[in-house]
Amino acid sequence: MAHLKKNTRASLSGLSIHFERKTDNHSNEEIDISRSHLNQDLMQDNSNMVERFNERLEDVYCMNRKDVKALGTWIVTLPDELKDLSHDKQQEFFNETKNFLDERYGKENAVAAIVHYDETTPHLHYAFVPVTFDEKKDRLKVSAKEVLNRKDLQTFHDDLNKHLKEKLPFYEKGILNEQTLPFQNVEEIKKYNETYQEMKQALEQKKAVIRMKNDALEPFEKSLKRINDTEKMFDTIDKNAKKGFGQVVIKSSDFEKLKTQAVENQVLANANEKEMYILKDKNKKLEKDNRMLSTKLDYKTQKNESLTKKNNELTKVKNDGHKFRELVKRDLEKQYNIVDLTEKEVNALSVVKAIDEDIKPKNKEEGKSWLDDLNNGKGTRIEESMLEKALEKALELYREIVQKVERMMGMNISL
């Protein structure tokens, strides 16, 4: 099974302490520190989670707000079918899981990939910065909402399952089992599942009511049987008396008592039979409701399966915006002969290149963004004279746009 959590920057310290076992005093009683040496760091770059996180945020834009979810964490637990396999095969499982996550969210965004063998069940903690390309601002940005969207969550388990089955010959059953729902962490599907569970519970309640009604019928049926037996006894005595020409000996008082009992029994039988018919009619209605509820439940189940199949068939195309950004970066590095451009340098050189190619900003906001990018480029490795020349031209273009907007506003006012 795999579980996702979106975290703020404030959670980073606590997560790193737990992931990297920076203390021997754990609140989790399942941690056996005598086995902590078996844990495995799959990053293997001699840095730590906090350093990788801070380094990545230097290259991408992230809103400076406390509630921004700047870190995503997946916990992938070793399936039961692999628990008895060798340690090497379990490591293969976690290595391939990491490869899948690197490919899905970008290896450059990974900040932790640690396997814990010192708890009840081996599991992988994978942490990453959810980065995507902002087309409007033409830059990489942190956005858990866009990266970890509904489509990503709905297809995650199926995609991971398919990857592992392709890469691991010993992996057969799959990570999708009766414990794993295909729509974890999605509000709409969660609400649908709640409705499904409520209907299932209502069905069980209906069945319980039917069983109670059947139990209530049992005494009436026994009473009716006793009455019928009494009537049969009376008929037998009456017949024997006729056959023996009145020679059957029975006290007159007992005979009258028997007749009275038979009459009372008949009255009771009629009342019980009426009540039994009423109960049976109610029972039939309950059974009808039960069948309707079962039909609705079957429909919901089929719809659930249909949704799963439909989501599995959706095109699994990741946002390749950051790849395009890397191409732009390499092109600028080659053109201006600067290696490993920073985000500020990429933004500034992109504006310089646009101005050199006589490209103008589309609007006032873009013009202001050009000025900001060029000013932010000061103090970097870009030649100051190049920036000053571009700034002068960018300011000229910005003023043209402002004047044009003011003229249009003046015309509207006069109209």
C-alpha positions in Angstrom: 0.0 0.0 0.0 1.1 3.6 -0.6 0.0 6.7 1.3 0.5 10.4 0.4 0.8 13.4 2.6 1.3 17.1 1.7 3.5 18.9 4.2 4.5 22.6 5.0 8.0 23.7 5.4 7.5 23.7 9.2 7.1 19.9 9.0 10.6 19.4 7.4 12.6 19.3 10.6 10.4 16.7 12.3 10.2 14.5 9.2 13.9 14.5 8.8 14.4 13.4 12.4 12.1 10.5 11.8 13.2 9.6 8.3 16.9 9.8 9.0 16.7 8.5 12.6 18.5 11.4 14.1 17.6 10.4 17.6 17.2 7.1 19.6 14.3 8.5 21.6 11.2 7.7 19.4 7.5 8.2 20.3 6.8 5.3 18.0 7.0 2.2 20.1 7.3 -0.1 17.0 10.8 1.2 16.3 13.5 -1.2 17.3 16.7 0.8 17.5 18.8 -2.4 17.6 17.8 -2.9 13.9 18.1 0.7 12.8 21.5 -0.1 11.3 19.6 -2.1 8.6 17.8 1.0 7.3 18.9 2.1 3.9 19.3 5.6 2.4 18.7 5.3 -1.4 19.9 8.8 -2.2 23.6 8.1 -1.3 25.0 11.5 -2.0 26.5 12.4 1.4 23.9 15.1 2.0 20.8 15.1 4.1 17.1 15.8 3.6 17.1 19.4 4.9 20.1 20.3 2.7 18.6 18.9 -0.4 15.2 20.6 0.3 16.8 24.0 0.8 19.1 23.6 -2.3 16.1 22.8 -4.5 14.1 25.8 -3.3 17.0 28.0 -4.4 16.3 27.0 -8.0 12.5 27.2 -8.1 9.9 29.8 -7.1 8.0 29.1 -3.8 5.4 31.4 -2.2 6.6 32.7 1.1 3.6 31.6 3.1 3.4 29.2 6.1 0.5 27.2 4.7 2.2 26.4 1.4 2.6 22.6 0.9 6.2 22.6 -0.2 6.9 18.9 0.5 5.2 15.8 -0.6 5.8 12.4 1.1 4.8 8.9 -0.1 5.0 5.9 2.3 5.2 2.7 0.3 4.8 -0.5 2.4 6.3 -3.8 1.4 3.4 -6.1 0.3 2.6 -9.2 2.4 3.6 -11.5 -0.5 7.2 -10.2 -0.3 7.7 -10.4 3.5 9.2 -13.9 3.3 11.5 -13.2 0.4 15.2 -12.5 0.8 16.5 -9.1 1.9 18.0 -8.6 -1.6 14.7 -9.0 -3.3 13.0 -6.7 -0.8 15.7 -4.1 -1.6 15.0 -4.6 -5.4 11.3 -3.8 -4.6 12.2 -0.5 -2.9 14.8 0.5 -5.5 12.3 0.0 -8.3 9.7 1.9 -6.3 12.2 4.8 -6.0 12.9 4.7 -9.7 9.2 5.0 -10.4 8.8 7.9 -8.0 11.9 9.7 -9.5 10.5 9.3 -13.0 7.0 10.5 -11.9 8.0 13.6 -9.9 11.5 14.4 -11.2 14.7 13.0 -9.7 16.0 16.6 -9.3 13.0 17.2 -6.9 13.7 14.2 -4.6 15.0 15.1 -1.1 14.7 11.8 0.7 14.3 8.1 -0.1 14.9 6.0 3.0 13.8 2.4 3.7 13.0 1.5 7.3 13.7 -2.1 8.3 13.5 -1.4 12.1 9.7 -1.3 12.3 7.0 -4.0 12.1 6.8 -3.9 8.3 9.5 -2.6 6.0 8.5 0.6 4.1 9.9 3.4 2.0 9.7 7.1 2.9 10.0 9.1 -0.2 10.0 12.9 0.1 10.0 15.4 -2.8 9.4 19.0 -3.7 6.2 19.2 -6.0 7.6 21.3 -8.8 5.8 22.3 -12.1 6.4 24.8 -14.8 4.4 28.1 -14.6 3.7 29.0 -18.2 2.3 32.5 -17.3 5.5 33.4 -15.3 7.7 31.3 -17.5 9.5 29.7 -14.5 9.5 26.6 -12.3 7.4 26.8 -9.2 6.3 24.8 -6.2 2.6 23.7 -6.4 1.4 20.6 -4.7 -2.1 21.4 -5.9 -1.1 21.1 -9.6 1.4 18.2 -9.2 -0.6 16.1 -6.8 -3.9 16.6 -8.5 -6.8 14.2 -8.8 -5.5 12.5 -11.9 -2.2 11.8 -10.3 -3.8 10.3 -7.2 -6.3 8.2 -9.2 -3.6 6.7 -11.4 -0.8 6.4 -8.9 -1.4 2.8 -7.6 -2.1 1.4 -11.0 1.0 3.0 -12.5 3.2 1.8 -9.7 1.7 -1.6 -9.9 2.4 -1.9 -13.6 5.9 -0.6 -13.2 6.8 -3.1 -10.5 5.3 -6.0 -12.5 7.3 -5.1 -15.5 10.6 -4.7 -13.6 10.4 -7.4 -10.9 9.8 -11.1 -12.1 9.0 -12.2 -8.5 6.3 -9.6 -8.1 3.0 -11.2 -9.1 0.1 -10.3 -6.8 0.6 -6.6 -7.1 0.3 -3.7 -4.7 -3.4 -3.3 -5.4 -5.3 -5.7 -3.1 -8.4 -5.7 -0.9 -6.8 -3.2 1.4 -6.1 -0.6 -1.3 -8.7 1.7 -2.7 -8.1 3.2 -6.2 -9.3 6.7 -5.1 -7.4 7.6 -2.0 -7.1 11.2 -1.0 -9.8 12.4 -3.5 -12.8 14.2 -2.0 -15.4 13.3 -4.6 -14.5 9.6 -4.6 -14.3 9.7 -0.8 -17.8 11.0 -0.6 -18.9 8.4 -3.1 -17.3 5.7 -1.0 -19.0 7.0 2.1 -22.4 6.7 0.3 -21.4 3.2 -0.8 -20.6 2.2 2.8 -23.8 3.7 4.1 -25.9 1.7 1.7 -24.0 -1.4 2.6 -24.7 -0.8 6.3 -28.4 -0.1 5.6 -28.6 -3.4 3.7 -27.2 -5.3 6.8 -29.7 -3.5 9.0 -32.5 -4.5 6.7 -31.4 -8.1 6.9 -31.3 -7.9 10.7 -34.9 -6.6 10.8 -36.0 -9.5 8.5 -34.3 -12.0 10.8 -36.1 -10.4 13.8 -39.5 -10.6 12.0 -38.9 -14.2 11.2 -38.1 -14.9 14.9 -41.3 -13.1 15.8 -43.4 -15.3 13.5 -42.0 -18.5 15.1 -44.3 -18.4 18.3 -47.4 -17.8 16.2 -46.6 -20.8 14.0 -46.1 -23.0 17.1 -49.4 -21.7 18.6 -51.2 -22.4 15.3 -49.8 -25.9 15.3 -51.0 -26.5 18.9 -54.5 -25.3 17.9 -54.6 -27.6 14.9 -53.5 -30.6 17.0 -56.3 -29.9 19.4 -58.9 -29.8 16.6 -57.6 -33.0 15.2 -57.9 -34.7 18.6 -61.4 -33.5 18.9 -62.3 -34.8 15.5 -60.8 -38.2 16.3 -62.9 -38.5 19.5 -66.0 -37.4 17.7 -65.4 -40.0 14.9 -64.7 -42.8 17.4 -67.8 -42.0 19.2 -69.9 -42.4 16.0 -68.1 -45.6 15.0 -68.8 -47.2 18.3 -72.4 -46.2 18.3 -71.8 -44.0 21.3 -69.8 -46.6 23.2 -66.6 -44.4 23.6 -66.4 -43.5 27.2 -65.7 -39.9 28.0 -67.0 -37.7 30.7 -69.6 -35.2 29.7 -67.7 -32.4 31.5 -64.5 -33.3 29.8 -66.3 -33.4 26.4 -67.8 -29.9 27.0 -64.4 -28.7 28.2 -62.8 -30.1 25.1 -65.4 -28.4 22.9 -64.9 -25.1 24.7 -61.1 -25.4 24.3 -61.5 -26.1 20.6 -63.7 -23.0 20.2 -61.2 -20.9 22.1 -58.3 -22.4 20.1 -60.2 -21.6 16.9 -60.6 -18.0 17.9 -57.0 -17.8 18.9 -56.0 -19.4 15.7 -57.9 -16.9 13.6 -56.3 -14.0 15.5 -52.8 -15.5 15.2 -53.3 -16.3 11.6 -54.4 -12.8 10.9 -51.4 -11.4 12.7 -49.2 -13.8 10.9 -50.5 -12.7 7.6 -49.8 -9.1 8.5 -46.3 -10.0 9.6 -45.7 -12.0 6.4 -46.9 -9.1 4.4 -44.5 -6.8 6.2 -41.8 -9.3 5.7 -42.5 -9.4 1.9 -42.2 -5.6 1.8 -38.9 -5.8 3.7 -37.6 -8.4 1.3 -38.7 -6.2 -1.6 -36.8 -3.3 -0.1 -33.9 -5.6 0.5 -33.8 -6.6 -3.2 -34.0 -3.0 -4.3 -31.2 -2.0 -1.9 -29.1 -4.9 -3.2 -29.8 -3.8 -6.8 -28.7 -0.3 -5.9 -25.6 -1.6 -4.2 -24.8 -3.8 -7.2 -25.2 -0.7 -9.4 -22.9 1.3 -7.2 -20.3 -1.5 -7.2 -20.5 -1.7 -11.0 -20.2 2.1 -11.2 -17.2 2.0 -8.9 -15.5 -0.6 -11.1 -16.4 1.4 -14.2 -14.8 4.5 -12.7 -11.7 2.6 -11.8 -11.4 1.2 -15.4 -12.1 4.6 -16.9 -9.4 6.2 -14.8 -7.0 3.5 -15.7 -7.6 4.2 -19.4 -6.9 7.9 -19.0 -3.8 9.2 -20.8 -0.9 9.0 -18.3 1.0 12.0 -19.5 3.0 14.0 -17.0 3.6 17.7 -17.1 6.8 18.1 -19.1 7.1 21.8 -18.5 10.2 21.5 -16.4 11.9 19.5 -19.2 11.2 22.4 -21.6 12.7 24.7 -19.0 15.8 22.6 -18.9 16.1 22.9 -22.7 15.8 26.6 -22.5 18.5 26.6 -19.8 20.9 24.6 -21.8 20.3 26.8 -24.9 21.1 29.9 -22.8 24.2 28.3 -21.3 25.5 27.6 -24.7 24.7 31.0 -26.2 26.1 33.0 -23.3 28.9 30.6 -22.3 27.8 30.3 -18.6 27.7 26.9 -17.0 25.0 25.8 -14.5 22.8 28.8 -14.7 20.7 29.7 -11.6 17.0 30.5 -11.8 17.7 34.3 -11.6 20.3 34.0 -14.4 17.9 32.0 -16.6 15.1 34.6 -16.2 17.4 37.6 -16.8 19.1 36.0 -19.9 15.7 35.0 -21.3 14.6 38.7 -21.3 17.9 39.8 -22.8 17.5 37.2 -25.6 13.9 38.4 -26.2 15.0 42.0 -26.5 17.8 41.1 -28.8 15.3 39.3 -31.1 13.0 42.4 -31.1 10.3 40.7 -29.0 8.1 43.0 -27.0 6.2 42.3 -23.8 2.5 41.5 -24.4 1.1 43.7 -21.6 2.0 46.0 -18.7 2.3 43.0 -16.3 4.8 41.2 -18.5 6.7 44.4 -19.0 7.0 44.8 -15.2 8.1 41.2 -14.9 10.9 41.8 -17.5 12.2 44.7 -15.4 12.1 42.6 -12.3 14.0 39.7 -13.9 16.7 42.0 -15.3 17.1 43.8 -11.9 17.3 40.4 -10.1 20.1 39.4 -12.6 22.4 42.1 -11.2 25.2 40.7 -9.1 25.2 37.4 -11.0 27.6 36.2 -13.6 25.9 38.1 -16.4 27.8 41.0 -17.8 26.6 44.2 -16.2 26.8 46.2 -19.4 24.6 43.7 -21.1 22.0 44.0 -18.3 22.1 47.8 -18.3 21.5 47.9 -22.0 18.7 45.4 -21.8 17.2 47.3 -18.8 17.2 50.6 -20.8 15.4 49.0 -23.7 13.0 47.1 -21.3 12.1 50.4 -19.5 11.5 52.1 -22.9 9.1 49.3 -23.9 7.4 49.4 -20.5 6.8 53.1 -20.8 5.3 52.7 -24.3 2.8 50.2 -22.9 1.9 52.4 -20.0 1.4 55.4 -22.3 -0.7 53.3 -24.6 -2.9 52.2 -21.7 -3.2 55.8 -20.4 -4.3 57.0 -23.9 -6.9 54.3 -24.1 -8.2 55.1 -20.7 -8.4 58.8 -21.7 -10.4 58.0 -24.8 -12.9 55.9 -22.7 -13.3 58.8 -20.2 -14.0 61.3 -23.0 -16.5 58.9 -24.6 
